[in-house]
Amino acid sequence: MAGTPSAQARPPAPDRAVGQWIEVALDEIAAHRVDPLHASRALASLSVAMQRAVVRATPAASADAAVDGAASTVLAYFFRDDRGRFHGLANRAEHAAAGSGAGRGFALGRRSGEELVARAESDGADTPFTGPIPVGPELWVPTPPGLLPPLLPRWGSVLPWNTSEIRWHFARSRLRAQASRPSRSRFERSTTSLER
C-alpha cells in the first residue's frame, strides 16, 4: 500500500518502560504500607503523567525517556525518601545531552510529571483533619487497643478524577440539598404523579 507509513517508521511503544515504573510504584506502596486510597491516587497520578508524556513525545523525543522523566518526577513527590532511587533508575535518560532524543524526551516527561505533581499538591488529599470527632450512638468510635483516629475523614472533599472542580462542588451541593429534603414514600410519589 503506497502512502501508509511502515510499522518500522514508528517508534516502539513504551510498554516495557511503563510496566517497569508501575512495578516500582507497587513496590513503594507495599514497602511504605500505603492505604488503598492514597495508593490509588499515586498510581493514577503516575499513570496519567506517563500517558501524557507518551502522547506528547515526537519522533525527535524518546517516548521511553519521556516515561522515565514523568515517572521519576511523580514518584519522587509521593515517596520523597526514595527520591535518589527514582532518579537513579532514570539516570541514563536524565543525563543524556539536551539535544538528543533521550534528553528531549526526558525533559518533556519531567514537565508532564510536574503537571501531575501540581495537581496532587492542590487536590486536598494531604489536608489534615482538624475538626472534632462527632459523637453519637450511631457514629464511629475508636476501639481498643489502639484507639486510632478515623482513617481519612476528609477524603470526601478530595478533588476527584475525570471531572472539573466546579462541577464536583456543584454536584456535592445538589446532593446535600436533596439529602436534606424530607423523603416521600413510594405511595406518596405515585399518587402525586397520578394527580397531575
C-alpha positions in Angstrom: 0.0 0.0 0.0 1.5 3.2 -1.1 1.2 6.2 1.2 0.9 4.3 4.5 3.8 4.6 6.9 5.5 1.3 7.6 5.5 -0.1 11.1 9.2 0.3 11.2 8.9 4.1 10.8 7.0 4.4 14.1 8.9 4.4 17.3 8.3 1.3 19.5 5.6 1.6 22.1 7.0 2.3 25.6 5.0 -0.5 27.2 8.1 -2.0 28.8 9.2 1.3 30.4 5.7 1.9 31.7 5.4 -1.6 33.2 8.7 -1.2 35.0 7.7 2.1 36.6 4.3 0.6 37.7 6.2 -2.2 39.3 8.5 0.3 41.1 5.4 2.2 42.3 3.7 -1.0 43.6 7.0 -1.9 45.5 7.0 1.5 47.1 3.3 1.2 48.0 3.9 -2.1 49.7 7.2 -1.0 51.4 5.5 2.1 52.8 2.3 0.3 53.7 0.3 3.0 51.8 -3.5 2.8 52.4 -5.7 1.9 49.4 -7.0 5.4 48.7 -3.5 7.1 48.7 -2.1 4.2 46.7 -4.8 4.7 44.0 -4.0 8.4 44.0 -0.3 7.8 43.5 -0.9 5.2 40.8 -3.4 7.4 39.0 -1.0 10.4 39.0 1.8 8.2 37.8 -0.2 6.6 35.0 -1.6 9.9 33.7 1.8 11.6 33.8 3.3 8.7 31.8 0.4 8.7 29.4 0.7 12.4 28.8 4.4 12.1 28.3 4.0 9.4 25.7 1.3 11.3 23.8 3.4 14.4 23.7 6.6 12.6 22.6 7.5 13.3 19.0 9.8 11.2 16.8 12.6 13.5 17.9 11.9 12.8 21.6 12.3 9.3 23.0 9.0 8.0 24.4 10.9 5.8 26.8 12.9 8.7 28.1 9.6 10.7 28.4 8.2 7.9 30.5 11.3 8.0 32.7 11.1 11.7 33.2 7.4 11.7 34.1 7.6 8.6 36.4 10.7 9.7 38.3 9.2 13.1 38.9 5.8 11.8 40.2 7.3 9.0 42.3 9.8 11.4 43.9 6.9 13.5 45.0 4.9 10.7 46.6 7.9 8.8 48.1 10.3 11.6 49.0 12.6 9.4 51.0 13.4 7.3 47.8 14.0 10.3 45.5 17.6 9.2 44.8 16.4 5.8 43.8 14.0 7.1 41.2 16.5 9.5 39.7 19.0 6.6 39.6 16.5 4.5 37.7 16.0 7.3 35.2 19.7 8.2 35.2 20.6 7.3 31.6 17.8 9.4 30.2 18.2 12.3 32.7 21.9 12.8 31.8 21.5 12.5 28.1 22.5 15.5 26.1 19.7 18.1 25.9 19.7 18.0 22.1 19.4 14.2 21.9 16.2 12.3 21.6 16.6 10.9 25.1 17.4 14.4 26.6 14.3 15.9 24.8 12.1 13.1 25.9 13.2 13.2 29.5 12.6 17.0 29.7 9.2 16.5 28.1 8.3 13.8 30.6 9.6 15.8 33.5 7.1 18.6 32.5 4.3 16.1 32.4 5.2 14.8 35.8 5.4 18.3 37.2 1.8 19.0 36.0 0.6 15.9 37.9 2.6 16.9 41.0 0.9 20.3 40.9 -2.5 18.6 40.7 -1.6 16.4 43.6 -0.4 19.3 45.7 -3.8 21.0 45.3 -6.3 18.1 45.3 -6.9 18.3 49.1 -5.7 14.8 49.9 -3.0 15.9 52.2 -5.1 18.4 54.2 -5.1 17.3 57.8 -8.4 16.7 59.7 -8.5 19.3 62.5 -12.2 19.2 63.5 -13.8 17.4 66.4 -14.8 13.8 66.0 -18.7 13.7 66.1 -20.1 11.7 69.0 -23.4 9.9 68.9 -25.0 6.4 69.2 -24.8 5.5 65.5 -21.4 7.2 64.8 -18.0 5.6 64.6 -15.9 5.5 67.7 -12.2 4.4 68.1 -11.9 0.9 69.5 -9.2 -0.5 71.8 -6.4 -1.3 71.9 -5.1 1.3 69.5 -7.8 3.9 69.8 -6.7 5.2 66.4 -8.2 8.3 64.8 -10.6 7.8 61.8 -9.0 6.9 58.6 -9.1 9.7 56.0 -12.2 11.6 57.3 -11.7 14.3 54.8 -11.4 12.1 51.7 -14.9 13.0 50.5 -13.6 16.5 49.8 -10.6 15.4 47.7 -10.8 16.6 44.1 -11.8 13.5 42.1 -10.5 12.4 38.7 -12.5 12.8 35.5 -14.5 15.9 36.5 -13.8 19.5 36.9 -13.6 21.1 40.3 -16.6 23.4 39.6 -18.9 20.5 38.5 -17.8 18.5 41.5 -18.6 21.2 44.0 -22.0 21.9 42.3 -22.9 18.2 42.3 -21.9 17.9 46.0 -24.2 20.9 46.9 -27.1 19.4 45.0 -26.6 16.1 46.7 -26.6 17.8 50.1 -29.8 19.7 49.2 -31.5 16.5 48.1 -30.4 14.7 51.2 -31.8 17.4 53.5 -35.3 17.2 51.9 -37.8 15.0 53.6 -38.2 11.7 51.9 -41.6 10.8 50.4 -42.8 7.3 50.3 -43.3 5.4 47.1 -47.0 5.7 47.6 -46.9 9.5 48.0 -44.8 9.8 44.9 -47.2 7.6 42.8 -50.3 9.4 44.0 -48.8 12.8 43.3 -47.9 11.7 39.7 -51.5 10.4 39.2 -52.9 13.8 40.3 -51.0 15.6 37.6 
